[in-house]
């Protein structure tokens, strides 16, 4: 009886949590007049909302821009943050603890504080309205460094020592020995970084003004609040569904690795 009650409560909570998302998806397949209805099943199935999105804005171009920028940032974060994490967890050098504390401190600084200095740098480098302004500022992640540092502490030291005895350099130890053993944390950092960059709106709005370079969240935001949607709720919801779908699929596919890494990273202090 206790299990039945527990499962019932969890089921009710899941329905309450999922219903707004299911309603949003269902509303995109309804004519505009049917959207205010609470029901999930459309009376008259329609794809007009999605057609209007593709006709009014270059959604495919912005999708490719977001994919390119997010993949570039994610790849660089995996490489550079893992290098920093490996150095902080396995190499002995003066000031290591101080450097780690400084990196942790940067996580407490709100993004808005560094917004203006970063923008001034982009202007000085003439990187505005280029992909460099979207990629370079996010090439290293303090949170990624933290996760890598904590996870690498769980790698047996004997494995690293054996690789060094065989003549491997520190780069070879990291990328050929440690990386294959760190699949959960690599996937976790990749998911978090990809999601953060995919959903980023404020920074692209500041540094990119050319429509051909706009990312998908940026273009959808301008589309929804800038008047191009012409007050049509179905079109706005369709754009939101297209924006959220890649991240949802990505997380669903790698969910097991994500949970495993978050649990393992907290074991070593």
NULOLUM-783772 format. One record per residue: residue in one letter; y, x, z of N, C-alpha, C in turn. Coordinates in steps of 0.1 Angstrom, whole numbers, plus 5000, padded with zeros to 4 digits. Layout:
// residues N
<"A", <Y, X, Z>, <Y, X, Z>, <Y, X, Z>>
...
// end
This chain:
// residues 269
<"X", <4988, 5008, 5000>, <5000, 5000, 5000>, <5013, 5009, 5000>>
<"X", <5012, 5020, 5008>, <5024, 5029, 5008>, <5026, 5035, 4994>>
<"X", <5015, 5039, 4987>, <5017, 5044, 4974>, <5023, 5034, 4964>>
<"X", <5018, 5021, 4965>, <5023, 5011, 4956>, <5038, 5008, 4959>>
<"X", <5042, 5008, 4971>, <5056, 5006, 4974>, <5065, 5018, 4969>>
<"X", <5059, 5030, 4971>, <5066, 5042, 4966>, <5068, 5042, 4951>>
<"X", <5057, 5039, 4944>, <5058, 5038, 4929>, <5067, 5027, 4924>>
<"X", <5067, 5016, 4932>, <5076, 5005, 4928>, <5091, 5009, 4930>>
<"X", <5094, 5016, 4941>, <5108, 5020, 4943>, <5112, 5030, 4932>>
<"X", <5103, 5040, 4929>, <5105, 5050, 4918>, <5107, 5043, 4905>>
<"X", <5099, 5033, 4902>, <5100, 5026, 4889>, <5113, 5018, 4888>>
<"X", <5117, 5012, 4899>, <5130, 5005, 4899>, <5142, 5015, 4897>>
<"X", <5141, 5026, 4904>, <5151, 5036, 4902>, <5152, 5042, 4888>>
<"X", <5140, 5044, 4882>, <5140, 5048, 4868>, <5146, 5038, 4858>>
<"X", <5143, 5026, 4861>, <5148, 5015, 4852>, <5163, 5015, 4853>>
<"X", <5168, 5015, 4866>, <5183, 5015, 4868>, <5190, 5027, 4861>>
<"X", <5183, 5039, 4862>, <5189, 5051, 4856>, <5188, 5050, 4841>>
<"X", <5177, 5046, 4835>, <5175, 5046, 4820>, <5182, 5035, 4813>>
<"X", <5184, 5024, 4820>, <5189, 5012, 4812>, <5202, 5014, 4805>>
<"X", <5212, 5021, 4811>, <5225, 5023, 4803>, <5222, 5031, 4790>>
<"X", <5213, 5041, 4791>, <5210, 5049, 4779>, <5203, 5040, 4768>>
<"X", <5193, 5032, 4773>, <5186, 5024, 4764>, <5195, 5013, 4758>>
<"X", <5204, 5008, 4766>, <5214, 4998, 4760>, <5223, 5005, 4750>>
<"X", <5227, 5017, 4752>, <5236, 5024, 4743>, <5228, 5026, 4729>>
<"X", <5216, 5030, 4730>, <5208, 5032, 4718>, <5206, 5019, 4711>>
<"X", <5203, 5009, 4718>, <5201, 4996, 4712>, <5213, 4990, 4706>>
<"X", <5225, 4993, 4712>, <5237, 4987, 4707>, <5241, 4993, 4693>>
<"X", <5236, 5005, 4691>, <5239, 5012, 4678>, <5232, 5005, 4666>>
<"X", <5222, 4997, 4669>, <5214, 4990, 4659>, <5218, 4975, 4658>>
<"X", <5229, 4971, 4665>, <5233, 4958, 4665>, <5246, 4956, 4657>>
<"X", <5249, 4945, 4651>, <5262, 4942, 4645>, <5272, 4942, 4656>>
<"X", <5285, 4944, 4652>, <5296, 4946, 4662>, <5297, 4934, 4671>>
<"X", <5294, 4922, 4666>, <5296, 4910, 4675>, <5285, 4908, 4685>>
<"X", <5273, 4915, 4683>, <5262, 4913, 4693>, <5262, 4924, 4704>>
<"X", <5271, 4934, 4702>, <5270, 4945, 4712>, <5273, 4941, 4726>>
<"X", <5283, 4932, 4729>, <5285, 4929, 4743>, <5273, 4922, 4750>>
<"X", <5263, 4918, 4743>, <5251, 4912, 4749>, <5244, 4922, 4758>>
<"X", <5238, 4917, 4769>, <5231, 4926, 4778>, <5217, 4930, 4773>>
<"X", <5211, 4921, 4765>, <5197, 4924, 4760>, <5196, 4937, 4752>>
<"X", <5184, 4942, 4752>, <5181, 4955, 4745>, <5176, 4953, 4731>>
<"X", <5170, 4941, 4728>, <5164, 4939, 4715>, <5175, 4933, 4706>>
<"X", <5178, 4939, 4694>, <5188, 4934, 4685>, <5183, 4921, 4678>>
<"X", <5191, 4911, 4677>, <5188, 4899, 4670>, <5188, 4901, 4655>>
<"X", <5198, 4909, 4651>, <5199, 4913, 4637>, <5200, 4928, 4636>>
<"X", <5190, 4934, 4631>, <5189, 4949, 4630>, <5199, 4954, 4620>>
<"X", <5207, 4964, 4623>, <5217, 4969, 4614>, <5219, 4984, 4616>>
<"X", <5220, 4991, 4605>, <5223, 5006, 4605>, <5238, 5009, 4601>>
<"X", <5246, 4998, 4601>, <5260, 5000, 4597>, <5268, 5010, 4606>>
<"X", <5265, 5010, 4618>, <5272, 5019, 4627>, <5270, 5034, 4623>>
<"X", <5257, 5037, 4621>, <5254, 5051, 4617>, <5260, 5054, 4603>>
<"X", <5259, 5044, 4594>, <5265, 5046, 4581>, <5280, 5049, 4581>>
<"X", <5287, 5042, 4590>, <5302, 5044, 4591>, <5305, 5058, 4597>>
<"X", <5296, 5062, 4607>, <5298, 5076, 4612>, <5298, 5086, 4601>>
<"X", <5287, 5086, 4593>, <5285, 5096, 4582>, <5296, 5094, 4571>>
<"X", <5302, 5082, 4570>, <5312, 5081, 4559>, <5326, 5085, 4564>>
<"X", <5329, 5083, 4577>, <5342, 5086, 4582>, <5345, 5100, 4586>>
<"X", <5335, 5107, 4591>, <5336, 5121, 4596>, <5325, 5130, 4590>>
<"X", <5328, 5143, 4589>, <5317, 5152, 4584>, <5308, 5156, 4595>>
<"X", <5300, 5146, 4599>, <5291, 5148, 4611>, <5281, 5159, 4609>>
<"X", <5275, 5160, 4597>, <5265, 5170, 4594>, <5271, 5184, 4594>>
<"X", <5283, 5186, 4589>, <5290, 5199, 4590>, <5292, 5203, 4604>>
<"X", <5297, 5194, 4612>, <5300, 5197, 4626>, <5287, 5199, 4634>>
<"X", <5276, 5192, 4630>, <5263, 5195, 4636>, <5258, 5209, 4633>>
<"X", <5260, 5214, 4621>, <5256, 5227, 4618>, <5265, 5238, 4625>>
<"X", <5278, 5234, 4626>, <5287, 5243, 4634>, <5282, 5245, 4648>>
<"X", <5279, 5233, 4654>, <5274, 5234, 4668>, <5261, 5241, 4670>>
<"X", <5252, 5239, 4660>, <5239, 5246, 4661>, <5241, 5261, 4660>>
<"X", <5250, 5265, 4650>, <5253, 5280, 4648>, <5259, 5286, 4660>>
<"X", <5270, 5280, 4665>, <5277, 5285, 4677>, <5268, 5285, 4689>>
<"X", <5261, 5275, 4692>, <5252, 5274, 4704>, <5241, 5284, 4703>>
<"X", <5235, 5286, 4691>, <5224, 5296, 4690>, <5229, 5310, 4692>>
<"X", <5241, 5313, 4686>, <5246, 5326, 4687>, <5250, 5329, 4702>>
<"X", <5256, 5320, 4709>, <5259, 5322, 4723>, <5247, 5323, 4731>>
<"X", <5237, 5315, 4729>, <5225, 5315, 4737>, <5217, 5328, 4735>>
<"X", <5216, 5333, 4722>, <5209, 5345, 4720>, <5216, 5357, 4727>>
<"X", <5229, 5357, 4726>, <5237, 5368, 4732>, <5236, 5368, 4747>>
<"X", <5236, 5356, 4753>, <5234, 5355, 4768>, <5220, 5359, 4772>>
<"X", <5210, 5356, 4765>, <5197, 5360, 4768>, <5196, 5376, 4768>>
<"X", <5202, 5382, 4758>, <5201, 5397, 4757>, <5209, 5403, 4767>>
<"X", <5222, 5400, 4768>, <5231, 5408, 4777>, <5230, 5404, 4791>>
<"X", <5227, 5391, 4794>, <5226, 5387, 4808>, <5213, 5393, 4814>>
<"X", <5202, 5393, 4806>, <5190, 5399, 4810>, <5191, 5414, 4813>>
<"X", <5199, 5421, 4804>, <5201, 5435, 4807>, <5208, 5437, 4820>>
<"X", <5218, 5429, 4823>, <5225, 5430, 4836>, <5216, 5427, 4847>>
<"X", <5208, 5416, 4846>, <5199, 5412, 4856>, <5189, 5422, 4859>>
<"X", <5184, 5429, 4848>, <5174, 5440, 4850>, <5180, 5451, 4858>>
<"X", <5192, 5455, 4854>, <5199, 5466, 4861>, <5201, 5463, 4876>>
<"X", <5205, 5451, 4879>, <5208, 5447, 4893>, <5195, 5446, 4901>>
<"X", <5184, 5443, 4895>, <5172, 5440, 4902>, <5163, 5452, 4903>>
<"X", <5163, 5462, 4893>, <5153, 5472, 4892>, <5159, 5486, 4892>>
<"X", <5172, 5488, 4889>, <5178, 5501, 4889>, <5186, 5504, 4901>>
<"X", <5186, 5516, 4906>, <5193, 5520, 4918>, <5206, 5528, 4913>>
<"X", <5217, 5523, 4916>, <5230, 5529, 4913>, <5240, 5525, 4923>>
<"X", <5251, 5533, 4925>, <5261, 5531, 4934>, <5269, 5519, 4931>>
<"X", <5272, 5510, 4940>, <5280, 5498, 4938>, <5272, 5487, 4932>>
<"X", <5259, 5487, 4933>, <5251, 5476, 4927>, <5253, 5463, 4935>>
<"X", <5253, 5464, 4948>, <5255, 5451, 4956>, <5269, 5446, 4954>>
<"X", <5279, 5455, 4953>, <5293, 5450, 4951>, <5294, 5444, 4938>>
<"X", <5288, 5449, 4927>, <5289, 5444, 4914>, <5282, 5430, 4914>>
<"X", <5271, 5429, 4920>, <5264, 5416, 4921>, <5273, 5405, 4928>>
<"X", <5279, 5410, 4939>, <5288, 5400, 4946>, <5300, 5396, 4938>>
<"X", <5305, 5405, 4930>, <5317, 5402, 4921>, <5312, 5392, 4910>>
<"X", <5300, 5394, 4905>, <5295, 5384, 4895>, <5293, 5370, 4901>>
<"X", <5288, 5370, 4913>, <5286, 5357, 4920>, <5300, 5351, 4923>>
<"X", <5310, 5359, 4926>, <5323, 5353, 4928>, <5329, 5347, 4916>>
<"X", <5327, 5353, 4904>, <5332, 5347, 4892>, <5327, 5333, 4889>>
<"X", <5315, 5330, 4895>, <5309, 5316, 4893>, <5317, 5306, 4901>>
<"X", <5325, 5310, 4911>, <5333, 5301, 4919>, <5347, 5298, 4913>>
<"X", <5351, 5306, 4903>, <5364, 5305, 4897>, <5363, 5294, 4886>>
<"X", <5371, 5283, 4888>, <5371, 5273, 4878>, <5375, 5278, 4864>>
<"X", <5368, 5271, 4854>, <5371, 5275, 4840>, <5385, 5274, 4836>>
<"X", <5392, 5264, 4842>, <5406, 5261, 4838>, <5415, 5272, 4842>>
<"X", <5412, 5280, 4852>, <5420, 5292, 4856>, <5421, 5302, 4845>>
<"X", <5409, 5305, 4839>, <5409, 5315, 4828>, <5411, 5310, 4814>>
<"X", <5415, 5297, 4814>, <5417, 5291, 4800>, <5429, 5297, 4793>>
<"X", <5440, 5298, 4800>, <5452, 5304, 4793>, <5451, 5318, 4790>>
<"X", <5446, 5327, 4799>, <5444, 5341, 4795>, <5434, 5343, 4783>>
<"X", <5423, 5335, 4783>, <5414, 5336, 4772>, <5420, 5332, 4759>>
<"X", <5429, 5321, 4760>, <5435, 5317, 4747>, <5445, 5327, 4742>>
<"X", <5452, 5334, 4751>, <5462, 5344, 4747>, <5454, 5356, 4741>>
<"X", <5443, 5359, 4746>, <5434, 5370, 4740>, <5430, 5366, 4726>>
<"X", <5426, 5353, 4724>, <5422, 5349, 4711>, <5433, 5349, 4701>>
<"X", <5445, 5346, 4706>, <5457, 5347, 4697>, <5460, 5362, 4693>>
<"X", <5459, 5370, 4703>, <5462, 5385, 4701>, <5452, 5391, 4691>>
<"X", <5440, 5386, 4692>, <5429, 5392, 4683>, <5429, 5385, 4670>>
<"X", <5437, 5374, 4668>, <5437, 5366, 4656>, <5424, 5359, 4653>>
<"X", <5418, 5355, 4664>, <5405, 5348, 4663>, <5406, 5333, 4664>>
<"X", <5417, 5327, 4665>, <5418, 5313, 4665>, <5414, 5307, 4651>>
<"X", <5408, 5296, 4651>, <5403, 5290, 4639>, <5392, 5298, 4633>>
<"X", <5384, 5305, 4641>, <5373, 5313, 4636>, <5361, 5310, 4646>>
<"X", <5349, 5314, 4641>, <5337, 5312, 4649>, <5338, 5322, 4661>>
<"X", <5345, 5333, 4660>, <5345, 5343, 4670>, <5351, 5338, 4683>>
<"X", <5361, 5329, 4682>, <5368, 5323, 4693>, <5358, 5314, 4701>>
<"X", <5348, 5308, 4694>, <5338, 5300, 4700>, <5327, 5307, 4706>>
<"X", <5324, 5319, 4701>, <5312, 5326, 4705>, <5314, 5337, 4715>>
<"X", <5324, 5346, 4712>, <5326, 5358, 4720>, <5329, 5355, 4735>>
<"X", <5337, 5346, 4739>, <5340, 5343, 4753>, <5328, 5339, 4761>>
<"X", <5317, 5334, 4755>, <5306, 5330, 4762>, <5293, 5338, 4761>>
<"X", <5295, 5351, 4756>, <5284, 5359, 4753>, <5276, 5364, 4766>>
<"X", <5282, 5364, 4777>, <5276, 5367, 4790>, <5278, 5356, 4800>>
<"X", <5268, 5353, 4807>, <5268, 5342, 4817>, <5265, 5347, 4831>>
<"X", <5274, 5344, 4840>, <5272, 5349, 4854>, <5260, 5341, 4860>>
<"X", <5258, 5329, 4857>, <5247, 5321, 4862>, <5234, 5327, 4856>>
<"X", <5234, 5330, 4843>, <5223, 5337, 4837>, <5219, 5350, 4843>>
<"X", <5229, 5358, 4847>, <5227, 5370, 4854>, <5220, 5368, 4867>>
<"X", <5225, 5357, 4874>, <5219, 5354, 4887>, <5204, 5350, 4886>>
<"X", <5201, 5341, 4876>, <5187, 5337, 4874>, <5178, 5349, 4870>>
<"X", <5183, 5357, 4861>, <5175, 5369, 4857>, <5173, 5378, 4868>>
<"X", <5183, 5381, 4876>, <5182, 5390, 4887>, <5171, 5385, 4897>>
<"X", <5172, 5373, 4900>, <5162, 5367, 4910>, <5148, 5367, 4905>>
<"X", <5147, 5363, 4892>, <5133, 5362, 4886>, <5127, 5376, 4884>>
<"X", <5135, 5386, 4880>, <5129, 5399, 4877>, <5124, 5406, 4890>>
<"X", <5129, 5401, 4902>, <5124, 5407, 4914>, <5110, 5403, 4917>>
<"X", <5105, 5392, 4910>, <5091, 5388, 4912>, <5082, 5395, 4903>>
<"X", <5087, 5403, 4893>, <5078, 5411, 4884>, <5073, 5423, 4892>>
<"X", <5060, 5425, 4892>, <5054, 5437, 4900>, <5060, 5450, 4896>>
<"X", <5064, 5458, 4906>, <5069, 5471, 4903>, <5059, 5480, 4897>>
<"X", <5046, 5478, 4900>, <5036, 5487, 4894>, <5036, 5486, 4879>>
<"X", <5038, 5474, 4874>, <5038, 5472, 4859>, <5050, 5480, 4853>>
<"X", <5062, 5480, 4859>, <5073, 5487, 4854>, <5071, 5502, 4855>>
<"X", <5065, 5506, 4867>, <5063, 5521, 4868>, <5053, 5526, 4858>>
<"X", <5042, 5518, 4855>, <5032, 5522, 4845>, <5039, 5523, 4831>>
<"X", <5048, 5514, 4828>, <5055, 5515, 4815>, <5063, 5528, 4814>>
<"X", <5070, 5531, 4825>, <5078, 5543, 4826>, <5070, 5556, 4824>>
<"X", <5058, 5556, 4831>, <5049, 5567, 4830>, <5044, 5569, 4815>>
<"X", <5042, 5558, 4808>, <5038, 5558, 4794>, <5049, 5563, 4785>>
<"X", <5061, 5565, 4790>, <5072, 5570, 4782>, <5082, 5559, 4777>>
<"X", <5081, 5547, 4782>, <5090, 5537, 4777>, <5104, 5539, 4783>>
<"X", <5114, 5537, 4775>, <5128, 5537, 4780>, <5130, 5524, 4788>>
<"X", <5142, 5524, 4794>, <5145, 5511, 4802>, <5146, 5499, 4793>>
<"X", <5152, 5501, 4781>, <5153, 5490, 4771>, <5139, 5486, 4767>>
<"X", <5130, 5495, 4765>, <5116, 5491, 4761>, <5109, 5484, 4773>>
<"X", <5111, 5488, 4785>, <5106, 5482, 4796>, <5110, 5467, 4797>>
<"X", <5123, 5465, 4795>, <5129, 5452, 4796>, <5124, 5443, 4785>>
<"X", <5125, 5447, 4773>, <5122, 5438, 4761>, <5107, 5438, 4758>>
<"X", <5100, 5448, 4761>, <5085, 5448, 4757>, <5076, 5445, 4769>>
<"X", <5081, 5447, 4781>, <5072, 5445, 4793>, <5077, 5433, 4801>>
<"X", <5090, 5433, 4805>, <5095, 5423, 4814>, <5097, 5410, 4807>>
<"X", <5103, 5410, 4795>, <5105, 5397, 4787>, <5093, 5389, 4785>>
<"X", <5082, 5395, 4781>, <5070, 5386, 4779>, <5065, 5380, 4792>>
<"X", <5068, 5386, 4804>, <5064, 5380, 4817>, <5074, 5370, 4822>>
<"X", <5085, 5369, 4815>, <5096, 5361, 4820>, <5099, 5349, 4812>>
<"X", <5089, 5343, 4805>, <5091, 5332, 4796>, <5098, 5320, 4803>>
<"X", <5094, 5316, 4815>, <5101, 5305, 4822>, <5116, 5306, 4823>>
<"X", <5120, 5318, 4829>, <5135, 5320, 4831>, <5142, 5322, 4818>>
<"X", <5136, 5328, 4808>, <5142, 5329, 4795>, <5145, 5315, 4789>>
<"X", <5135, 5306, 4790>, <5137, 5293, 4785>, <5147, 5285, 4793>>
<"X", <5147, 5287, 4806>, <5157, 5280, 4814>, <5171, 5284, 4811>>
<"X", <5173, 5297, 4810>, <5187, 5302, 4807>, <5191, 5297, 4793>>
<"X", <5181, 5297, 4784>, <5184, 5293, 4770>, <5188, 5278, 4770>>
<"X", <5181, 5269, 4777>, <5184, 5255, 4778>, <5197, 5253, 4784>>
<"X", <5200, 5259, 4795>, <5213, 5257, 4802>, <5224, 5262, 4794>>
<"X", <5223, 5273, 4787>, <5233, 5279, 4779>, <5236, 5270, 4767>>
<"X", <5225, 5266, 4760>, <5226, 5258, 4748>, <5233, 5245, 4752>>
<"X", <5229, 5238, 4763>, <5235, 5226, 4766>, <5249, 5227, 4770>>
<"X", <5253, 5238, 4777>, <5267, 5240, 4781>, <5276, 5242, 4768>>
<"X", <5271, 5249, 4759>, <5279, 5252, 4747>, <5279, 5240, 4737>>
<"X", <5267, 5233, 4737>, <5267, 5221, 4728>, <5276, 5210, 4733>>
<"X", <5278, 5209, 4746>, <5286, 5198, 4752>, <5301, 5203, 4754>>
<"X", <5304, 5215, 4751>, <5318, 5220, 4753>, <5328, 5213, 4744>>
<"X", <5338, 5208, 4750>, <5349, 5201, 4742>, <5362, 5207, 4744>>
<"X", <5366, 5211, 4756>, <5380, 5215, 4759>, <5383, 5228, 4751>>
<"X", <5374, 5238, 4753>, <5377, 5251, 4746>, <5378, 5250, 4731>>
<"X", <5368, 5243, 4724>, <5370, 5242, 4710>, <5382, 5234, 4706>>
<"X", <5387, 5224, 4714>, <5399, 5217, 4710>, <5411, 5226, 4711>>
<"X", <5411, 5237, 4719>, <5422, 5246, 4720>, <5423, 5256, 4709>>
<"X", <5411, 5262, 4706>, <5411, 5273, 4697>, <5408, 5270, 4682>>
<"X", <5403, 5258, 4679>, <5399, 5254, 4666>, <5406, 5241, 4662>>
<"X", <5413, 5242, 4650>, <5420, 5231, 4645>, <5416, 5227, 4631>>
<"X", <5409, 5236, 4624>, <5404, 5233, 4611>, <5392, 5224, 4612>>
<"X", <5392, 5213, 4604>, <5381, 5203, 4605>, <5368, 5209, 4601>>
<"X", <5368, 5219, 4592>, <5355, 5224, 4587>, <5348, 5233, 4598>>
<"X", <5356, 5238, 4608>, <5350, 5246, 4618>, <5348, 5239, 4631>>
<"X", <5351, 5226, 4632>, <5350, 5219, 4644>, <5335, 5217, 4648>>
<"X", <5332, 5218, 4661>, <5319, 5215, 4666>, <5317, 5200, 4667>>
<"X", <5304, 5196, 4669>, <5301, 5182, 4670>, <5308, 5175, 4681>>
<"X", <5307, 5180, 4694>, <5314, 5173, 4705>, <5329, 5172, 4702>>
<"X", <5335, 5182, 4697>, <5349, 5182, 4694>, <5353, 5171, 4684>>
<"X", <5345, 5171, 4673>, <5348, 5161, 4662>, <5345, 5147, 4667>>
<"X", <5334, 5145, 4675>, <5331, 5131, 4680>, <5342, 5127, 4690>>
<"X", <5347, 5136, 4698>, <5358, 5133, 4707>, <5371, 5128, 4700>>
<"X", <5374, 5136, 4690>, <5386, 5132, 4682>, <5384, 5119, 4675>>
<"X", <5372, 5117, 4670>, <5368, 5105, 4663>, <5369, 5093, 4672>>
<"X", <5365, 5094, 4685>, <5364, 5083, 4694>, <5378, 5079, 4699>>
<"X", <5386, 5090, 4703>, <5399, 5087, 4709>, <5411, 5088, 4700>>
<"X", <5408, 5093, 4688>, <5419, 5095, 4679>, <5422, 5084, 4669>>
<"X", <5414, 5073, 4670>, <5417, 5061, 4662>, <5409, 5060, 4649>>
<"X", <5401, 5070, 4645>, <5393, 5069, 4633>, <5382, 5059, 4635>>
<"X", <5378, 5056, 4647>, <5367, 5047, 4649>, <5372, 5032, 4647>>
<"X", <5385, 5031, 4647>, <5392, 5017, 4645>, <5387, 5007, 4655>>
<"X", <5385, 5012, 4668>, <5381, 5003, 4678>, <5367, 4997, 4678>>
<"X", <5359, 5002, 4669>, <5345, 4997, 4667>, <5336, 5004, 4677>>
<"X", <5331, 4996, 4687>, <5323, 5002, 4697>, <5310, 5007, 4692>>
<"X", <5304, 5000, 4682>, <5291, 5005, 4677>, <5292, 5018, 4670>>
<"X", <5303, 5021, 4663>, <5304, 5034, 4657>, <5306, 5045, 4667>>
<"X", <5313, 5042, 4678>, <5315, 5052, 4688>, <5302, 5055, 4695>>
<"X", <5294, 5045, 4698>, <5281, 5047, 4704>, <5271, 5054, 4695>>
<"X", <5272, 5052, 4682>, <5263, 5059, 4673>, <5266, 5073, 4672>>
<"X", <5279, 5077, 4672>, <5283, 5091, 4673>, <5279, 5097, 4686>>
<"X", <5279, 5090, 4697>, <5275, 5096, 4710>, <5260, 5098, 4710>>
<"X", <5252, 5089, 4704>, <5238, 5091, 4703>, <5234, 5103, 4695>>
<"X", <5241, 5104, 4684>, <5238, 5116, 4675>, <5241, 5129, 4682>>
<"X", <5252, 5129, 4691>, <5256, 5140, 4698>, <5246, 5144, 4709>>
<"X", <5240, 5134, 4716>, <5232, 5136, 4727>, <5217, 5139, 4723>>
<"X", <5213, 5134, 4712>, <5199, 5135, 4708>, <5193, 5149, 4707>>
<"X", <5200, 5159, 4701>, <5194, 5173, 4701>, <5191, 5178, 4715>>
<"X", <5201, 5176, 4724>, <5199, 5182, 4738>, <5188, 5175, 4745>>
<"X", <5187, 5162, 4743>, <5176, 5154, 4750>, <5162, 5159, 4745>>
<"X", <5161, 5161, 4732>, <5148, 5165, 4726>, <5145, 5180, 4731>>
<"X", <5155, 5188, 4731>, <5153, 5202, 4736>, <5148, 5202, 4750>>
<"X", <5155, 5195, 4759>, <5151, 5195, 4773>, <5137, 5189, 4775>>
<"X", <5134, 5178, 4767>, <5121, 5172, 4769>, <5110, 5181, 4765>>
<"X", <5112, 5189, 4754>, <5102, 5198, 4750>, <5099, 5210, 4759>>
<"X", <5110, 5215, 4765>, <5108, 5227, 4774>, <5110, 5223, 4789>>
<"X", <5108, 5211, 4793>, <5110, 5206, 4806>, <5101, 5214, 4816>>
<"X", <5088, 5216, 4812>, <5079, 5222, 4822>, <5083, 5236, 4825>>
<"X", <5088, 5244, 4815>, <5092, 5258, 4818>, <5105, 5258, 4826>>
<"X", <5114, 5248, 4824>, <5126, 5247, 4831>, <5124, 5245, 4846>>
<"X", <5115, 5235, 4849>, <5112, 5233, 4863>, <5105, 5244, 4870>>
<"X", <5096, 5251, 4863>, <5088, 5262, 4868>, <5098, 5274, 4871>>
<"X", <5107, 5276, 4863>, <5117, 5287, 4865>, <5126, 5284, 4877>>
<"X", <5131, 5272, 4878>, <5140, 5269, 4888>, <5133, 5270, 4902>>
<"X", <5120, 5267, 4902>, <5113, 5268, 4915>, <5110, 5282, 4918>>
<"X", <5106, 5290, 4908>, <5103, 5304, 4910>, <5115, 5313, 4914>>
<"X", <5127, 5310, 4908>, <5138, 5318, 4910>, <5143, 5317, 4925>>
<"X", <5140, 5307, 4932>, <5144, 5306, 4946>, <5135, 5312, 4956>>
<"X", <5124, 5318, 4951>, <5114, 5324, 4961>, <5119, 5338, 4966>>
<"X", <5126, 5345, 4957>, <5130, 5359, 4961>, <5145, 5359, 4964>>
<"X", <5149, 5365, 4975>, <5163, 5365, 4979>, <5170, 5378, 4976>>
// end
